[in-house]
Amino acid sequence: MSYAVIRTGGKQFVVTKGNTIRVPSIDAEAGKSIEIAALLTAGDGATAVVGDATVSATVVDHGRGAKIVVFKKKRRKQYKRKQGHRQGYTTITIDSIG
């Protein structure tokens, strides 16, 4: 299999062997190997398999993204609210698709 579409953290990612991607936070230590079983489809261009494969990946590190500013305002009403947020992520490297 040369590619796979996986779902983790409520998002979908197209991955190939050797890819390094950032996904929403996963509860695993850095350096550990994980299996992502929620596989939607996998294939090599000519054939596709739906649902019967798994993807193994290694957790590289954890971090937090850039700050997102949430600003609410109502004009002419003297209403302003400012709130910040940083989303956590996990960097993983895809080891194999099988």
N, C-alpha and C positions, 0 to 999 in steps of 0.2 A: 504494500500500500504506500502510495507516495504522498497522499494528503488525507486529512480528516477534518470534520467539522465537529467541534466539541462545545459543550455548554457548561460553564462554571460561573458561579456568582450572578446568575441571571443574564449573562451575556453569551454570545456565540463567537467562536474564533475559528478561523481556518488555519490549520497548522500542518507543517511538514517536519520530518525528522531533522533535528538540529536547530530548529527555531528557538529563539529566546523571546518570550512575550511577558507582558505585565497583565495579570488578571486580578480581579477583586480579591481581597484578603482570604487566604486559605490557612486553616489552623494546622500548620505543620512546621517543624523546625527546619532551619537552613541546612542543606546538605542531605536531607532525607528524600527518599524516592516515594512518589505518590502514584496512584492509579486513578485515572479519570474515566469512570465507567459510563457516564452520561453521553455516549457517543451518538451523534445523529446520523452521520454518513461517512464513509471512507471509500477511497478508490484510487485508481492510478491513471485516470483519464479515459480509458476504454471501458472499464467495468466499475461498478459501484456496489458497495455493500451497505445496507441500511440496518443499523442497530446492533450488529453482532461483534463489534471489535472494542478494544480498550486502548487507551493511550497511557504510556508510562512516562513520567516526567520527574525531574529533579528540581527541588526548591533551591533557588540560588540565594535570594535574600528577601527581606520585607522592608517596606518603606511607606512614606506618605507622599502624596502628590502635591502639586502646587496649590496655593490657597485660592479658593473660589470665594468671591465676595457676593453676598446676597444683599441687595439694596432695594428697599421698598420706599415708595414716595407717592404722596397724593398732592397734586399741585394745588396751591392756594389754601391749603388746610394746615400748614405747619406740621405735617406728619412725615417723619423720616425714621427708618429703622435700618440698621446695618448689622449684618451677621456674617461671620467668616466660617469656612469649613475646609478641612483637608481630608481627602478620601484615602484610605489605606489601600495598599496593593501588595501583591506578591509576585516576584519575578521567577519564572520557571523556564527550564530548558527541556524541550521534548526529546526523549531518549529513543522511543520506538513506538510504532503504530502497528498493532497486530490484532 
